[in-house]
Amino acid sequence: MIVAKRKPFDEIMQLVKGHKKVLVVGCGTCVAVCLAGGEKEVAVLTTELDMGRKLANNPVALGSITLERQCDREYLAQLDGMVKDYDALISMACGVGIQFLAERFPDTPVFPAVDTCGLAVNQDVGWYEERCRSCGRCVLGLTGGICPVTMCAKGLYNGPCGGTNKGSCEINADQPCAWNAIYERLKAQGRLDCILEVQPPQEWKDTTPRTLIQPGYTKPEKAKA
Amino acid sequence: MKSGSNLEKVLTAGHFAFTGELGPPRGAHAEEVRKKAVFLKGRVDSVNITDNQTAMVRMASWAASLILIQEGLEPNYQMVCRDRNRLAMQADILGACALGIRNMLCLSGDHCQFGDHPTAKGVFDIDSMQLIATVKKMRDEGKFLSGADLDGKPQIFIGAAANPFADPFEWRVHRLAKKISAGVDFIQTQCIYNMAKFREFIRQANDMGLTEKAYILAGVTPMKSLGMAKYMKAKVPGMDVPDEIISRLQGVARDKQAEEGIKIALEQIAEFKEMKGVAGVHLMAIEWEHRVPEIAERAGMLPRPQV
């Protein structure tokens, strides 16, 4: 899932300090699961902002709502009648949701209350670890199901580098060396031949905004033309 | 000849090569490079010019390489993948060659987190293996990485590093093989302290025929003090400093530790000269350039061959 971390309170205060009527919009999907921007976190932030602004002698009228998802038009439509009552929106969705919200209400300033941190697994309650950078050219079949782009600090395709330290990455003893792990797993599977060949330079797919249209589908405007 | 560099000539003539290293200054004084170069001139076959080593900003390695050429020394231009993308790399390779640089060392580079700009974005558009292949393609096929023709092939003697001591040990010789198949002409290893492990690594490389395909230069860094040895053992990733090195330095008075460190290095060099598969020594006397003349002399490396 997509994980995010709530921004420091002072930063959020600074972002909306000039606005008197603010709607806090949560998202009930990924950021709710990772405890950053769901219904509960919306309630906490709204209360904090209310108190903070009162203490700063700059009271604010706050509303709050948590949508099922901010990355789907159907759910954003719920806000259509509400937004006109506010002079700013705070989104607690991931960067995708924040932008889709801003796109739907282009006349209203939208501010992020979270920093989106990646595509991660849930290791335990409140503990998430990134696993995918959505590079667009998956090599997991060659690397024993361990992503060198994400899990190697240098994103090497022909690792391990010389900084491997007793199985850890050179940046941090707590960070396993991805290429050491790739080696160990492929060895156990008898598949070391997968990494004997030099991998050629990556054809990066994530350097321009990407649009995905699945086979059998077209963009609506294209269909009309 | 692939490049006509002095290092290439020394190695192809069958001499035991001896290379040095020089870290560019953290400032714009060319004089700093010239001062260090004095100690290396005539004592080594080629001098590695580090590229923002340990991710600290320094004078560009190509620029310090040019100063070295002005001083009559031969540089081995180091290039890391951390700081530039494939366009910048190929442009720098062409520029370096145009201005007389003939050796290159292709490296991944230490992570930005180690240096003075820890939040910088590491580029790593291509990795060291792919950089080797890029230089080879430019030199031998006269083509850019894209496949387009280039006019004026860069004549570069292609080098890379190998760390026989980092995990997983049994994979290291295969990684060396990959670098050779990517196109390296010579290898300079990480600083060697664990001789038993290095002997095993070279034995594997010999068995696989790798030492016939590329020249392996053994990396030597004399310990300046017990503190340095302890630091390298504990803090430098991928460094293997056995306890016997620590205890040898512990066994002498504080003011004799540097001498003991040099003695250890000299013993290593003597063994490397006789070791099958080792074509030379790469002396990394870190901020100790002024001791290179003495070490070269005592190691029996002087005079350097004129080829």
Interface residues (C-beta under 8 A of the other chain):
Chain A: A153 K154 G155 L156 Y157 N158 G159 P160 C161 G162 G163 T164 N165 K166 G167 E170 I171 C177 N180 Y183 E184 L192 L196 E197 V198 Q199 P200 P201 Q202 W204
Chain B: C81 R82 R86 S108 G109 D110 H111 Q113 F114 G122 F124 D125 I126 D127 S128 M129 Q130 A133 T134 L145 A161 A162 N163 A166 D167 P168 W171 H174 R175 A177 K178 S181 A182 Q190 P237 G238
